[in-house]
Amino acid sequence: MPPQDLPPGLYDHPLSAAIHQALASQPESLCQLQPLDPAEAPQRLARYLRQLSETALAALPEAQRKQQQLALVNQIVALLQQQAPAAISAGDQLHLSARLLQELRAAPLLPGQDPITRPLIPLAAGTLLINAPSEPSVGLALQAECPSADRPSSSGTATALRLHQVERAGATDRRALDWLVEQGAQLRVSSDTRRTRLHAKANGQGESIEEAKQDLQAAIELLLEDREADIRRGLPPDAVRMSLQIG
């Protein structure tokens, strides 16, 4: 970070030599420095090193850039191995072929058999999908995830997927939720205002008025069931329960 890019404000940046030099001309009362937490040091320092590494790798000359990038990374790995031989080994060096392992099959593909569909989001990346126009939709991303996702094992366990569905201005797509249920997902609507500031709403959707009414009724029943279950969880064991029919 160049010294001229240090306007007043909040920061969360490791103290580099350039920043230290820029702060030397500032009164101590204007600068707040905090010791690096040993528990957070590996993550923070690795993040800082990653930023510098990306900048350096992208700045290498275009001529034989890939080979130079591999060589530079292997130099860093060799230095890490020298400093921490118990954690880093020679096997961590990148192969000079510059390839990515994409899949390891249990058996060869049969004639006419297609490879497993890869997710839209790379396995090594994490992305928050918000249905933005320039990003993959949540529905397409889920469909691409399912072919390679874990399936229930013989012990009955399965990989869990948690979706945070926010209802704003009818944004919930009932058809998408129905599709998730068909794939085995368990849905729950939370309207507990003690744990969230979102307000659960019930909207009806359908091709006709009657279908929209039925959809709305199902949504209301789901909300009421959730509220009843949430209230029961807060009752003492000796609470008296009785049903009251109105109307």
KETORNU-802620 format. One line per 2 residues: number of its first residue (from 1); their letters; for each residue x, y, z of N, C-alpha, C. Coordinates in steps of 0.1 Angstrom, whole numbers. Layout:
N
NUM = A = X Y Z X Y Z X Y Z; ...
***
This chain:
247
1 = MP = 9 -12 0 0 0 0 9 12 0; 8 21 -11 17 33 -11 13 42 0
3 = PQ = 24 50 5 21 59 16 11 70 12; 10 74 -1 1 84 -4 -14 80 -4
5 = DL = -16 66 -2 -29 61 -2 -34 59 13; -30 67 22 -33 66 36 -42 78 40
7 = PP = -54 79 36 -62 90 41 -67 86 55; -72 96 62 -78 93 76 -89 83 74
9 = GL = -90 74 84 -101 64 83 -98 52 91; -106 42 90 -104 29 97 -96 20 88
11 = YD = -87 12 94 -78 3 87 -78 -11 94; -74 -21 87 -72 -34 93 -61 -41 85
13 = HP = -49 -34 85 -38 -38 75 -26 -40 83; -18 -51 80 -5 -53 87 4 -41 84
15 = LS = 12 -39 94 21 -27 94 33 -30 85; 33 -26 73 44 -28 64 55 -17 66
17 = AA = 66 -19 60 77 -9 61 73 5 55; 66 4 44 61 17 38 51 24 46
19 = IH = 42 17 52 32 23 61 38 29 73; 48 21 79 55 26 91 62 39 88
21 = QA = 68 40 76 75 52 72 66 64 70; 54 61 64 44 71 63 38 76 76
23 = LA = 37 67 85 31 71 99 42 79 107; 54 77 103 65 84 112 63 99 112
25 = SQ = 57 105 102 56 119 102 43 123 108; 35 114 113 22 117 119 23 117 135
27 = PE = 16 126 142 16 125 156 11 112 161; 17 107 172 13 94 177 -2 94 181
29 = SL = -7 105 185 -21 106 190 -31 104 178; -26 104 166 -35 102 154 -35 88 149
31 = CQ = -26 80 154 -24 66 149 -28 56 160; -36 47 157 -39 36 167 -33 23 161
33 = LQ = -24 17 168 -17 5 164 -20 -6 174; -22 -18 170 -25 -29 179 -16 -41 176
35 = PL = -11 -47 186 -3 -59 184 -10 -70 176; -3 -77 168 -8 -88 161 -12 -100 170
37 = DP = -24 -104 170 -29 -115 178 -22 -128 173; -15 -135 182 -8 -147 178 -18 -158 172
39 = AE = -30 -158 177 -40 -168 172 -45 -164 158; -45 -151 154 -49 -147 141 -37 -145 131
41 = AP = -25 -145 136 -13 -142 128 -13 -151 116; -14 -164 116 -13 -172 104 -23 -168 93
43 = QR = -36 -165 96 -45 -161 86 -42 -147 81; -39 -138 90 -37 -124 86 -24 -123 77
45 = LA = -13 -129 81 -1 -128 74 -2 -136 60; -9 -147 60 -11 -154 48 -20 -146 38
47 = RY = -30 -139 43 -38 -130 35 -29 -119 29; -20 -113 37 -11 -103 32 -2 -108 21
49 = LR = 4 -120 24 13 -126 14 5 -130 1; -7 -134 2 -15 -137 -10 -17 -125 -18
51 = QL = -20 -113 -12 -21 -101 -20 -9 -98 -28; 3 -98 -21 15 -95 -27 19 -106 -38
53 = SE = 16 -118 -35 18 -129 -45 10 -127 -58; -2 -124 -56 -11 -122 -68 -6 -110 -77
55 = TA = -1 -99 -70 4 -88 -77 17 -91 -84; 26 -98 -77 38 -102 -83 37 -112 -95
57 = LA = 28 -122 -93 26 -131 -104 20 -125 -116; 11 -115 -114 5 -109 -126 14 -99 -133
59 = AL = 24 -94 -125 33 -84 -131 45 -90 -138; 47 -103 -138 58 -110 -145 57 -107 -160
61 = PE = 68 -107 -167 68 -104 -182 59 -115 -189; 53 -111 -200 44 -119 -207 52 -131 -213
63 = AQ = 64 -129 -217 72 -140 -224 74 -151 -213; 69 -163 -216 70 -174 -207 65 -171 -193
65 = RK = 54 -164 -193 49 -160 -180 45 -172 -171; 39 -182 -177 34 -194 -170 46 -201 -163
67 = QQ = 57 -203 -171 69 -209 -165 75 -201 -154; 75 -188 -156 81 -179 -145 72 -179 -133
69 = QL = 59 -180 -135 50 -180 -123 52 -193 -115; 53 -204 -122 55 -217 -115 69 -217 -108
71 = AL = 79 -211 -114 92 -211 -108 92 -202 -96; 85 -191 -96 84 -182 -84 77 -188 -73
73 = VN = 65 -195 -76 58 -202 -66 66 -213 -60; 73 -220 -68 82 -231 -62 93 -226 -54
75 = QI = 98 -214 -57 108 -208 -49 102 -204 -35; 90 -199 -35 84 -196 -22 81 -209 -14
77 = VA = 76 -220 -21 74 -232 -14 87 -238 -9; 98 -237 -16 111 -241 -11 115 -234 1
79 = LL = 113 -221 2 116 -213 14 107 -217 25; 95 -220 23 86 -224 34 90 -238 39
81 = QQ = 94 -247 30 99 -260 34 112 -259 42; 120 -249 39 133 -247 46 130 -242 60
83 = QA = 120 -234 62 116 -228 75 108 -237 83; 99 -245 77 90 -254 84 90 -268 77
85 = PA = 101 -275 78 102 -288 71 92 -299 76; 87 -297 89 77 -307 94 63 -305 88
87 = AI = 61 -293 82 48 -289 77 47 -289 62; 58 -285 56 59 -284 41 70 -294 36
89 = SA = 66 -301 25 76 -311 20 79 -308 5; 88 -315 -1 92 -313 -15 80 -317 -24
91 = GD = 71 -325 -19 59 -329 -27 49 -318 -29; 51 -307 -21 42 -295 -23 47 -286 -35
93 = QL = 58 -289 -41 62 -282 -53 53 -284 -64; 49 -274 -72 41 -275 -83 48 -282 -95
95 = HL = 41 -291 -102 46 -298 -113 47 -288 -125; 58 -289 -132 61 -280 -143 52 -280 -155
97 = SA = 43 -291 -155 33 -292 -166 22 -281 -165; 21 -275 -153 11 -264 -151 -3 -269 -154
99 = RL = -8 -280 -147 -21 -285 -150 -29 -285 -136; -42 -287 -138 -51 -288 -126 -58 -301 -126
101 = LQ = -58 -308 -114 -65 -320 -113 -80 -316 -111; -88 -321 -120 -102 -318 -121 -111 -329 -115
103 = EL = -107 -342 -117 -116 -353 -113 -107 -365 -112; -110 -374 -103 -104 -387 -101 -116 -397 -101
105 = RA = -117 -405 -112 -128 -414 -113 -125 -428 -107; -135 -434 -102 -134 -448 -96 -132 -458 -107
107 = AP = -138 -455 -119 -137 -464 -131 -137 -456 -143; -132 -462 -154 -132 -454 -167 -147 -451 -171
109 = LL = -149 -441 -179 -162 -438 -184 -166 -448 -195; -179 -452 -194 -184 -461 -204 -186 -454 -217
111 = PG = -187 -462 -228 -190 -456 -241 -202 -447 -241; -202 -435 -245 -213 -426 -245 -216 -420 -232
113 = QD = -209 -423 -221 -211 -417 -208 -205 -404 -207; -212 -394 -202 -207 -381 -200 -200 -379 -187
115 = PI = -190 -371 -186 -183 -368 -173 -193 -361 -164; -190 -361 -151 -199 -355 -141 -199 -340 -144
117 = TR = -211 -334 -143 -213 -320 -146 -206 -312 -134; -197 -303 -138 -190 -295 -128 -199 -284 -123
119 = PL = -198 -280 -110 -205 -268 -105 -201 -255 -113; -210 -246 -113 -207 -233 -119 -196 -225 -111
121 = IP = -197 -227 -98 -187 -221 -90 -175 -230 -88; -163 -226 -90 -152 -235 -88 -151 -241 -74
123 = LA = -147 -253 -73 -147 -260 -60 -138 -252 -50; -127 -246 -54 -118 -239 -45 -122 -225 -42
125 = AG = -134 -221 -47 -139 -207 -45 -152 -207 -37; -154 -196 -30 -167 -194 -23 -174 -182 -28
127 = TL = -186 -183 -31 -194 -172 -37 -207 -170 -31; -211 -158 -29 -225 -155 -24 -233 -151 -36
129 = LI = -243 -160 -39 -252 -158 -50 -264 -149 -46; -266 -138 -53 -277 -129 -50 -286 -126 -62
131 = NA = -285 -135 -72 -293 -134 -84 -291 -121 -91; -279 -116 -91 -276 -103 -98 -276 -106 -113
133 = PS = -279 -96 -121 -280 -99 -136 -267 -104 -142; -255 -100 -137 -243 -104 -142 -237 -117 -136
135 = EP = -245 -124 -127 -240 -135 -120 -249 -147 -123; -244 -160 -121 -253 -171 -122 -265 -171 -113
137 = SV = -276 -175 -117 -288 -175 -108 -286 -186 -98; -293 -185 -87 -293 -195 -76 -298 -208 -82
139 = GL = -309 -208 -90 -314 -220 -95 -305 -228 -104; -298 -221 -113 -289 -227 -122 -277 -233 -114
141 = AL = -272 -225 -104 -261 -229 -96 -264 -242 -88; -276 -243 -83 -280 -255 -75 -281 -267 -84
143 = QA = -287 -265 -96 -288 -276 -106 -274 -281 -110; -265 -272 -111 -251 -277 -115 -244 -283 -103
145 = EC = -248 -280 -91 -242 -286 -79 -246 -300 -76; -259 -303 -79 -265 -316 -76 -258 -328 -81
147 = PS = -254 -328 -94 -248 -340 -100 -235 -345 -92; -227 -335 -87 -215 -339 -80 -216 -338 -65
149 = AD = -228 -335 -60 -230 -334 -45 -230 -348 -39; -227 -348 -26 -227 -361 -19 -242 -366 -18
151 = RP = -243 -379 -18 -256 -386 -17 -257 -393 -3; -269 -396 1 -270 -403 14 -263 -416 14
153 = SS = -255 -419 24 -247 -431 25 -255 -442 32; -249 -454 33 -256 -465 39 -260 -463 54
155 = SG = -253 -453 60 -256 -450 74 -267 -440 75; -272 -435 64 -283 -425 64 -279 -411 65
157 = TA = -266 -408 65 -261 -394 66 -260 -388 52; -261 -375 52 -260 -368 39 -254 -354 41
159 = TA = -249 -349 31 -244 -335 31 -255 -325 32; -254 -316 42 -265 -306 44 -262 -293 37
161 = LR = -273 -287 31 -272 -275 24 -281 -265 31; -276 -254 36 -285 -244 42 -287 -232 33
163 = LH = -299 -228 31 -302 -217 22 -309 -206 31; -305 -194 29 -311 -183 36 -320 -176 26
165 = QV = -333 -178 28 -343 -172 18 -349 -160 24; -347 -149 18 -353 -136 23 -365 -133 15
167 = ER = -376 -130 21 -389 -126 14 -390 -111 14; -388 -105 3 -390 -91 1 -397 -89 -12
169 = AG = -409 -82 -11 -416 -78 -23 -419 -90 -32; -422 -102 -26 -426 -113 -34 -414 -120 -41
171 = AT = -402 -118 -36 -390 -123 -42 -389 -138 -41; -395 -145 -32 -394 -159 -31 -401 -166 -43
173 = DR = -394 -175 -49 -399 -183 -60 -404 -196 -55; -417 -198 -54 -423 -210 -49 -418 -222 -57
175 = RA = -417 -221 -70 -413 -232 -78 -399 -236 -75; -390 -227 -72 -377 -231 -68 -377 -238 -55
177 = LD = -385 -234 -46 -386 -241 -33 -391 -255 -35; -402 -256 -43 -407 -269 -46 -397 -279 -52
179 = WL = -389 -273 -61 -378 -281 -67 -368 -286 -57; -365 -277 -47 -355 -281 -37 -361 -293 -29
181 = VE = -374 -292 -26 -381 -303 -18 -380 -316 -26; -383 -315 -39 -382 -327 -47 -368 -333 -47
183 = QG = -358 -325 -45 -344 -330 -44 -340 -336 -31; -350 -335 -21 -347 -340 -8 -344 -330 3
185 = AQ = -345 -317 -1 -342 -306 9 -353 -305 19; -349 -301 31 -359 -298 42 -360 -283 44
187 = LR = -371 -277 42 -373 -263 43 -380 -259 56; -376 -248 61 -382 -243 73 -382 -227 73
189 = VS = -394 -222 76 -395 -207 75 -394 -202 90; -385 -193 92 -383 -187 105 -389 -173 106
191 = SD = -398 -171 115 -404 -158 117 -402 -153 131; -391 -158 137 -388 -155 151 -381 -141 151
193 = TR = -388 -131 156 -382 -117 156 -371 -115 166; -370 -125 175 -359 -124 186 -346 -127 180
195 = RT = -345 -135 169 -332 -139 163 -330 -132 149; -340 -126 144 -338 -119 131 -347 -107 130
197 = RL = -342 -97 122 -350 -85 120 -358 -86 107; -357 -97 101 -365 -99 89 -379 -103 92
199 = HA = -389 -99 85 -403 -102 87 -408 -112 77; -412 -124 82 -417 -134 74 -430 -130 68
201 = KA = -432 -132 55 -445 -128 48 -450 -140 41; -462 -141 38 -469 -151 30 -474 -145 18
203 = NG = -469 -149 6 -474 -145 -7 -479 -157 -15; -489 -155 -22 -495 -165 -30 -491 -163 -45
205 = QG = -487 -174 -52 -484 -173 -66 -491 -185 -73; -494 -182 -85 -501 -192 -93 -505 -187 -107
207 = ES = -509 -196 -115 -513 -193 -129 -527 -187 -129; -535 -190 -119 -549 -185 -118 -551 -179 -104
209 = IE = -562 -172 -102 -565 -167 -89 -567 -178 -78; -574 -188 -83 -577 -199 -73 -564 -206 -69
211 = EA = -555 -208 -79 -542 -214 -76 -534 -205 -67; -534 -192 -69 -527 -183 -60 -533 -183 -46
213 = KQ = -546 -184 -45 -552 -185 -31 -548 -198 -24; -547 -209 -31 -543 -221 -25 -528 -220 -21
215 = DL = -520 -214 -29 -506 -212 -26 -505 -203 -14; -513 -193 -13 -512 -184 -2 -517 -191 11
217 = QA = -527 -199 10 -532 -206 22 -521 -216 27; -514 -223 18 -503 -232 22 -492 -224 29
219 = AI = -489 -212 24 -478 -204 30 -482 -199 44; -495 -195 45 -499 -191 59 -499 -202 68
221 = EL = -503 -214 64 -503 -226 73 -488 -229 77; -479 -227 68 -465 -230 71 -460 -220 81
223 = LL = -464 -207 80 -459 -197 90 -465 -200 103; -478 -204 104 -485 -207 117 -479 -219 123
225 = ED = -476 -229 115 -469 -241 121 -456 -238 127; -448 -230 120 -435 -226 125 -436 -218 138
227 = RE = -446 -208 138 -447 -200 151 -452 -209 162; -461 -219 159 -465 -228 170 -454 -236 175
229 = AD = -446 -241 166 -434 -250 171 -424 -241 178; -422 -229 174 -413 -220 181 -418 -217 195
231 = IR = -431 -214 197 -437 -211 210 -436 -223 219; -438 -235 213 -437 -247 222 -423 -250 227
233 = RG = -413 -246 219 -400 -248 223 -396 -240 235; -403 -229 237 -401 -220 249 -409 -223 261
235 = LP = -418 -233 260 -427 -236 271 -420 -245 281; -423 -244 294 -418 -253 304 -424 -267 303
237 = PD = -418 -277 308 -423 -291 306 -437 -292 312; -440 -285 323 -453 -287 330 -463 -277 325
239 = AV = -461 -271 314 -471 -262 309 -484 -269 304; -495 -263 307 -508 -269 303 -512 -265 289
241 = RM = -514 -275 280 -517 -272 266 -531 -277 263; -539 -268 256 -552 -272 252 -555 -265 239
243 = SL = -564 -271 231 -568 -265 218 -580 -257 219; -580 -246 212 -591 -236 212 -595 -233 198
245 = QI = -608 -237 194 -612 -234 181 -620 -221 180; -617 -213 171 -623 -200 169 -631 -200 156
247 = G = -643 -195 157 -651 -193 145 -659 -206 141
***
